[in-house]
Every structure is written in structure tokens, then in C-alpha cells.
Amino acid sequence: MSWKICWRNLMRKKLRTFFTIIAMIASVAIVLAVFSSVDSTKKLIEKQMQESEGNATYVLESKNNAMSSVYLSKVRQVKA
């Protein structure tokens, strides 16, 4: 019996029902698009980081034109 009440309300206000269905479909599509773009962006950034890792140039800056011997020894251990 309650489905008849619901059905009657849907049929009386057809335009509102149509807009509600369109809004639900659009919202699901937008959520899926956002999830897809976030995943694609994450993969793209990871790939670009891996590709550019070997071409990185490091610039060392210090205060008062001096570098601590601790940091200097760590820098020398890094293979170029």
C-alpha cells in the first residue's frame, strides 16, 4: 500500500522526479570522475618523480658561508 502513495507522488510531480533522478546520476558520475582523476594524478606524479630522480641537481646552501663537518661527510658519502 505504501508503494502506491510513493508512486502517486512521483507521478504527480514528474518534473521534480526527473530533476531528482538526473541529479543523482550526475552526482555519481562526478564522484567517479574525481576518484579517477585523483588516482591518475597520483600515478602520474609517481612516474614523473621516478623519471626525474636520476637528473636531479642538488644545491647546498649554508649560513655564514660555512658547512658543518657532519653534513660535509654525509654529502661526500652520496655517490654522484
N, C-alpha and C positions, 0 to 999 in steps of 0.2 A: 504494500500500500504506500509506503514512504517513497518508493521509486516513482510512483505516479505524480506525487507532489513535486519531486525534483524535476521530472521530465516536463511537467506543465510549466514550471518556472523557466526552464531552459527554452521552451518553445515560445513563450510569451515575449521574452526579451532576447530575440535572435541576434541582434547586433552586438549586445553586450556579451553574449555567449561566444560569438565569432571572435571578438576582440580578445576575450579571455584565452581562448584556445590559441590564437596567434601569439599572444604574449607568452604563453607557456612554451610554445615551440621555439620562439625567438630566444627566450632566456636559456633554455637547454643548449641551443646552438652556440650562444655566446659563451657559456661556461665551458663547453667543449673546446671552442676556439682558443680561449685563454689558457686552458690546460695544455693544449697542443703547442701554443706559442712559447709558453714558459719552458716546456721540455725541449723544444727545438733550440731556443736561445741558450739553454744550459749546455746542450751538446755542442753547439757552435762555438761558444766561449771556451769550452774544454779543448776542442780541436785546435782553435787558434792559439791557445796557450801552449799546447804541445808542439805546434809547428814553430812558434817563435822562441821557444825555450833555448834552442841552440844559437840563435842570433842575438842573444841579449848582451848588452854592453853595460858594464857596471861603472858608476862614478862614485868615488869615495870622497866625502867631504868631511872636514873636521873643524873644530873650533880652535882658534888661535894658531892655525897652520901647524898643528902637531897631531900625531896619532898615537894612541896608547900602544904599547908593545904587545899587549894581549890581543888587540884587534889586528895588529900587523901580522902576528904569527898565524892567526886564523885566515887572513887574506892570502898569505903565502901558501897555505895548505890547499887552497882551491886550485884545481887544475884548469888551465885556460884552454 
